[in-house]
Amino acid sequence: MTFQAVALPKHAVIFQSLHQAIKRGEFKSGSRLPSETVLARRFGASRPTVAQALRDLQRLELIERHRGAGSFVRPAPAAAGSLGLLADGLGATEVLEPLSVEIARAAQALGWNVVIGAAVADRSPESIAREWTDRGVAGIFFAPLEHHPVRAAVNRALADCLHRQGLALVLLDRDVGEFPERSAHDVVAIDDFFAGFDLASHLLETGCRRLVFVAKPEFPATTDLRVAGARAAVARVASAQLQFAVGQPLDAAWVGRLLKRARPDAVIASNDATAAQLLQTLSGLRCRVPQEVKVAGFDDVRYARLLSPALTTMRQPCAALGAAAVEAMLGRLRQPHMPARRVLLRAELVKRASTRPA
């Protein structure tokens, strides 16, 4: 098994270093940070790269920047109140767990406390909404239920009840309805269409022409968007084709029939968990990855680089998503009647051995 380290972008390294130094108290409230020139020398980076890190700190309202004077640490904000985070399976969902941590971190930097709870599908939406109101939260971050037989109806009902209780609402990762339906609530997520487009484009650039997109039954609406993006990329190459297949990636018989029927040279899995199971099945079928078929996924979960071979995937920018979610929530609290917004961030392609050219 090959372990591959994935380096953070330089601006993210600078951001993390300064962020931690501020939190440890190395830079006191009101103190001036080193200049961009000094930071550039210290980190071996360009001034534009340093400036990007400082803008990220400013976006979290940790520092103030004054033209000609420099960057200064902002005073710690007074406690602003509490926000709720409602999501099923935080411990089992690899993406929601780090996203919840980043939301809490970004909110706390602005003086807000985040209370985490679970969406309980067998309780009435009205009772859940009343419970959060009784907790005194000002708003709710809600990751709509994904694995539920009537998830769209449950998600819509719960979102509507929270809204009627006067709670500001920001949806995480996906909307409450099915694709292409859009609700009247704010959504913060990656741009799933372009994630599918970028991943398919990468596979096409490696020479693949017969692509299959694999998803499990009852896949979420994010998969529809990822498939649409992949189709758009494939449509640009005259000799390329893409099939969409729904089944269980651990079912060797189903995977074997898929390989025989579609003869793919690349498989895009709807997420990294599906890709990991597919890699296991392909190994049992003695189908070599990436020599015979390339495999890629979405999310860049913690174990993606530890798979054999290490998995190419689209990384969710959890820190940026967390900050964007908090910004959307505070904007909704300031202007509760403004039109619903969709904040979509670009995912990052992480190339690893599972799509390495032969």
C-alpha positions as CSV (number, residue, x, y, z in Angstrom):
1,M,0.0,0.0,0.0
2,T,1.3,3.4,-1.0
3,F,0.8,6.4,1.3
4,Q,0.8,9.8,-0.4
5,A,1.0,13.1,1.5
6,V,-1.2,15.9,0.1
7,A,0.3,19.3,0.7
8,L,-1.9,22.2,1.6
9,P,-1.7,25.3,-0.6
10,K,0.8,27.8,0.6
11,H,-1.9,30.4,1.5
12,A,-3.7,27.8,3.6
13,V,-0.5,27.0,5.5
14,I,0.1,30.7,6.3
15,F,-3.6,31.1,7.3
16,Q,-3.4,28.1,9.7
17,S,-0.2,29.3,11.3
18,L,-1.4,32.9,11.9
19,H,-4.9,31.6,13.0
20,Q,-3.3,29.3,15.6
21,A,-0.9,32.1,16.8
22,I,-3.8,34.5,17.3
23,K,-5.8,31.8,19.2
24,R,-2.8,31.0,21.4
25,G,-2.5,34.7,22.3
26,E,0.9,35.2,20.6
27,F,-0.7,38.3,18.9
28,K,-2.7,40.2,21.5
29,S,-5.9,42.0,20.8
30,G,-5.2,45.2,18.9
31,S,-1.6,44.3,18.1
32,R,-0.1,44.7,14.6
33,L,0.7,41.6,12.6
34,P,4.1,41.4,10.8
35,S,4.0,43.1,7.4
36,E,3.2,41.2,4.2
37,T,6.9,41.5,3.2
38,V,8.1,40.0,6.5
39,L,5.5,37.2,6.3
40,A,6.5,36.5,2.7
41,R,10.1,36.0,3.8
42,R,9.2,34.0,6.8
43,F,7.0,31.5,4.9
44,G,8.9,31.6,1.6
45,A,5.9,32.8,-0.3
46,S,4.9,35.7,-2.6
47,R,3.1,38.8,-1.2
48,P,-0.1,38.0,-3.1
49,T,-0.1,34.6,-1.4
50,V,0.3,36.2,2.0
51,A,-2.4,38.7,1.1
52,Q,-4.8,35.8,0.4
53,A,-4.2,34.3,3.8
54,L,-4.8,37.7,5.5
55,R,-8.0,38.1,3.5
56,D,-9.2,34.7,4.9
57,L,-8.4,35.9,8.4
58,Q,-10.2,39.2,7.7
59,R,-13.2,37.3,6.4
60,L,-13.5,35.5,9.8
61,E,-13.2,38.9,11.4
62,L,-10.1,37.9,13.3
63,I,-8.1,40.8,11.9
64,E,-8.6,44.3,10.5
65,R,-6.6,45.6,7.5
66,H,-5.9,49.3,7.0
67,R,-4.3,50.5,3.9
68,G,-0.9,51.9,4.6
69,A,-1.0,50.9,8.3
70,G,-1.1,47.1,8.2
71,S,-3.1,44.3,9.7
72,F,-4.3,44.3,13.4
73,V,-5.8,41.6,15.6
74,R,-9.5,42.4,16.3
75,P,-10.7,42.4,19.9
76,A,-12.5,39.1,20.8
77,P,-16.2,39.6,20.3
78,A,-18.7,39.5,23.1
79,A,-20.9,36.4,23.2
80,A,-23.5,36.9,20.4
81,G,-25.8,34.0,21.1
82,S,-26.4,30.4,20.0
83,L,-26.9,28.7,16.7
84,G,-28.0,25.1,16.1
85,L,-26.6,22.5,13.8
86,L,-29.0,19.7,12.7
87,A,-27.6,16.7,10.9
88,D,-28.1,13.0,10.8
89,G,-25.2,10.6,11.3
90,L,-22.4,13.1,12.0
91,G,-20.1,10.3,13.2
92,A,-20.9,8.2,10.1
93,T,-20.8,10.9,7.4
94,E,-17.2,11.8,6.7
95,V,-18.0,15.2,5.1
96,L,-20.5,16.5,7.6
97,E,-18.3,15.9,10.6
98,P,-15.3,18.1,9.5
99,L,-17.8,20.7,8.1
100,S,-19.6,20.9,11.5
101,V,-16.2,21.5,13.2
102,E,-15.4,24.3,10.8
103,I,-18.8,25.9,11.3
104,A,-18.4,25.8,15.0
105,R,-14.9,27.3,14.7
106,A,-16.0,30.1,12.4
107,A,-19.0,30.9,14.5
108,Q,-17.0,30.9,17.8
109,A,-14.5,33.3,16.2
110,L,-17.4,35.8,15.9
111,G,-18.8,35.1,19.4
112,W,-21.5,32.6,18.6
113,N,-21.9,29.2,20.3
114,V,-23.0,26.2,18.1
115,V,-25.2,23.5,19.6
116,I,-25.1,20.3,17.6
117,G,-28.1,17.9,17.4
118,A,-29.4,15.1,15.3
119,A,-32.3,15.2,12.9
120,V,-34.7,12.5,14.1
121,A,-36.8,11.2,11.3
122,D,-39.4,9.4,13.5
123,R,-40.3,12.5,15.4
124,S,-42.7,15.2,14.2
125,P,-41.1,18.2,12.5
126,E,-43.2,20.4,14.8
127,S,-41.8,18.9,18.0
128,I,-38.2,19.2,16.6
129,A,-38.7,22.9,15.7
130,R,-40.2,23.6,19.2
131,E,-37.3,21.9,20.9
132,W,-34.8,24.2,19.0
133,T,-36.8,27.2,19.8
134,D,-36.9,26.3,23.5
135,R,-33.1,26.0,23.4
136,G,-33.0,29.7,22.5
137,V,-31.0,29.4,19.2
138,A,-31.3,32.2,16.7
139,G,-30.8,30.1,13.6
140,I,-30.3,26.5,12.4
141,F,-27.7,25.0,10.0
142,F,-29.6,22.0,8.6
143,A,-28.1,19.2,6.5
144,P,-31.2,17.6,4.9
145,L,-31.8,13.9,5.5
146,E,-30.2,11.7,2.8
147,H,-31.2,8.1,3.7
148,H,-34.9,8.1,4.2
149,P,-37.7,6.5,2.1
150,V,-39.6,9.9,1.9
151,R,-36.7,12.2,2.5
152,A,-38.0,15.1,0.4
153,A,-41.3,15.3,2.2
154,V,-39.6,15.0,5.7
155,N,-36.9,17.6,4.8
156,R,-39.4,20.1,3.4
157,A,-41.7,19.7,6.4
158,L,-38.8,20.2,8.9
159,A,-37.4,23.2,7.1
160,D,-40.8,24.8,6.9
161,C,-41.5,24.2,10.6
162,L,-38.1,25.7,11.6
163,H,-38.9,28.7,9.4
164,R,-42.3,29.2,10.9
165,Q,-40.8,29.2,14.4
166,G,-38.9,32.3,13.4
167,L,-35.5,30.5,13.1
168,A,-33.0,31.6,10.5
169,L,-32.2,28.6,8.3
170,V,-29.1,27.7,6.2
171,L,-29.1,24.4,4.4
172,L,-25.8,22.5,4.2
173,D,-24.5,20.4,1.3
174,R,-27.9,20.0,-0.5
175,D,-31.4,21.4,-0.9
176,V,-34.4,19.9,0.8
177,G,-36.1,18.7,-2.4
178,E,-35.0,16.5,-5.3
179,F,-33.1,17.7,-8.4
180,P,-33.9,20.1,-10.1
181,E,-36.3,21.5,-7.4
182,R,-35.1,24.6,-5.5
183,S,-36.5,25.7,-2.1
184,A,-36.9,29.2,-0.7
185,H,-34.0,28.6,1.8
186,D,-30.3,29.5,1.7
187,V,-28.0,26.7,0.6
188,V,-24.2,26.4,1.1
189,A,-22.5,23.6,-0.7
190,I,-19.8,22.7,-3.3
191,D,-20.7,23.3,-6.9
192,D,-21.6,19.6,-7.6
193,F,-22.1,20.3,-11.3
194,F,-18.6,21.6,-11.8
195,A,-17.2,18.9,-9.5
196,G,-18.6,16.3,-11.9
197,F,-17.4,18.3,-14.9
198,D,-13.8,18.6,-13.5
199,L,-13.5,15.0,-12.5
200,A,-14.7,13.7,-15.8
201,S,-12.5,16.2,-17.6
202,H,-9.5,14.8,-15.7
203,L,-10.3,11.2,-16.8
204,L,-10.8,12.3,-20.4
205,E,-7.4,14.0,-20.3
206,T,-5.8,10.7,-19.2
207,G,-7.2,9.1,-22.4
208,C,-10.4,7.5,-21.0
209,R,-13.3,7.4,-23.4
210,R,-15.8,4.9,-21.9
211,L,-16.9,6.3,-18.6
212,V,-19.4,4.9,-16.2
213,F,-20.9,6.9,-13.3
214,V,-21.9,4.5,-10.4
215,A,-24.3,5.4,-7.6
216,K,-26.1,3.4,-4.9
217,P,-30.0,3.2,-4.9
218,E,-31.8,6.2,-3.4
219,F,-28.8,8.5,-4.2
220,P,-29.1,12.2,-3.1
221,A,-29.8,15.1,-5.4
222,T,-26.1,16.0,-5.4
223,T,-25.5,12.9,-7.5
224,D,-27.8,14.2,-10.2
225,L,-25.8,17.4,-10.4
226,R,-22.5,15.5,-10.5
227,V,-23.8,13.3,-13.3
228,A,-25.0,16.3,-15.2
229,G,-21.5,17.9,-14.9
230,A,-19.8,14.7,-16.1
231,R,-22.1,14.4,-19.1
232,A,-21.3,18.0,-20.0
233,A,-17.6,17.2,-20.0
234,V,-18.0,14.0,-22.0
235,A,-20.2,15.8,-24.6
236,R,-17.1,17.9,-25.5
237,V,-15.2,14.9,-26.7
238,A,-16.7,13.3,-29.9
239,S,-15.5,9.8,-29.2
240,A,-16.4,9.7,-25.5
241,Q,-19.5,8.3,-23.8
242,L,-20.9,8.1,-20.3
243,Q,-23.3,5.6,-18.8
244,F,-25.1,6.0,-15.4
245,A,-25.5,2.8,-13.4
246,V,-27.3,2.3,-10.1
247,G,-26.4,-0.7,-8.0
248,Q,-24.5,-2.0,-5.0
249,P,-20.7,-1.6,-5.4
250,L,-20.1,-4.6,-3.1
251,D,-22.2,-6.9,-5.3
252,A,-19.5,-8.7,-7.3
253,A,-22.1,-10.2,-9.7
254,W,-23.6,-6.7,-10.5
255,V,-20.1,-5.1,-10.9
256,G,-19.0,-8.0,-13.1
257,R,-22.1,-7.6,-15.4
258,L,-21.4,-3.9,-15.5
259,L,-17.8,-4.4,-16.6
260,K,-18.8,-6.9,-19.3
261,R,-21.7,-4.7,-20.6
262,A,-20.1,-1.3,-20.5
263,R,-16.4,-2.2,-20.9
264,P,-15.5,1.0,-19.0
265,D,-11.9,2.4,-18.9
266,A,-13.0,4.7,-16.0
267,V,-15.6,4.6,-13.2
268,I,-16.7,7.7,-11.4
269,A,-18.3,6.8,-8.0
270,S,-20.9,9.1,-6.5
271,N,-18.8,9.5,-3.4
272,D,-15.6,8.1,-1.8
273,A,-17.5,5.5,0.3
274,T,-18.9,4.0,-2.9
275,A,-15.5,4.2,-4.6
276,A,-13.9,2.4,-1.7
277,Q,-16.4,-0.5,-1.9
278,L,-16.0,-0.6,-5.7
279,L,-12.2,-0.9,-5.3
280,Q,-12.7,-3.8,-3.0
281,T,-15.0,-5.6,-5.4
282,L,-12.7,-4.9,-8.4
283,S,-9.8,-6.4,-6.5
284,G,-11.8,-9.6,-5.9
285,L,-12.7,-9.7,-9.6
286,R,-9.0,-9.4,-10.4
287,C,-9.6,-6.2,-12.3
288,R,-6.5,-4.0,-12.0
289,V,-6.8,-0.3,-11.0
290,P,-5.7,1.9,-12.7
291,Q,-4.2,-0.4,-15.5
292,E,-7.5,-1.8,-16.7
293,V,-10.0,0.7,-15.2
294,K,-9.5,4.0,-13.4
295,V,-11.7,4.8,-10.4
296,A,-12.4,8.2,-8.8
297,G,-14.8,9.6,-6.3
298,F,-16.0,12.8,-4.4
299,D,-15.3,14.3,-1.0
300,D,-11.7,13.4,-0.2
301,V,-12.6,11.6,3.1
302,R,-9.8,10.8,5.6
303,Y,-9.2,7.3,4.3
304,A,-9.2,8.2,0.5
305,R,-5.4,8.4,0.4
306,L,-5.0,5.2,2.3
307,L,-6.9,3.0,-0.1
308,S,-5.1,0.7,-2.5
309,P,-4.5,2.4,-4.8
310,A,-4.9,5.8,-3.3
311,L,-8.1,7.4,-4.6
312,T,-8.4,10.4,-6.9
313,T,-11.2,12.5,-5.7
314,M,-12.8,16.0,-5.6
315,R,-12.0,17.5,-2.2
316,Q,-14.7,19.4,-0.3
317,P,-13.2,22.7,1.0
318,C,-14.6,22.3,4.5
319,A,-12.9,25.3,6.1
320,A,-14.2,27.6,3.4
321,L,-17.6,26.0,3.5
322,G,-17.8,26.5,7.2
323,A,-16.9,30.2,7.0
324,A,-19.4,30.7,4.1
325,A,-22.2,29.0,6.1
326,V,-21.6,31.3,9.1
327,E,-21.5,34.3,6.8
328,A,-24.8,33.2,5.2
329,M,-26.4,32.7,8.6
330,L,-25.4,36.1,9.9
331,G,-26.6,37.7,6.7
332,R,-30.0,35.9,7.1
333,L,-30.2,37.1,10.7
334,R,-29.5,40.7,9.6
335,Q,-32.0,40.6,6.7
336,P,-34.5,37.8,7.3
337,H,-36.7,38.8,4.3
338,M,-34.0,38.9,1.6
339,P,-34.3,36.4,-1.3
340,A,-32.9,32.9,-0.8
341,R,-29.2,32.5,-1.9
342,R,-27.2,29.6,-3.1
343,V,-23.5,29.8,-2.1
344,L,-21.5,27.3,-4.2
345,L,-17.8,26.8,-3.8
346,R,-15.5,25.0,-6.3
347,A,-14.2,21.6,-5.2
348,E,-10.5,20.8,-5.7
349,L,-9.3,17.9,-7.8
350,V,-6.9,15.7,-5.9
351,K,-5.0,13.4,-8.3
352,R,-3.8,10.1,-6.9
353,A,-2.8,6.6,-8.1
354,S,-6.3,5.3,-8.9
355,T,-6.4,7.4,-12.1
356,R,-2.7,7.4,-12.9
357,P,-2.0,7.1,-16.7
358,A,-0.7,3.8,-17.8
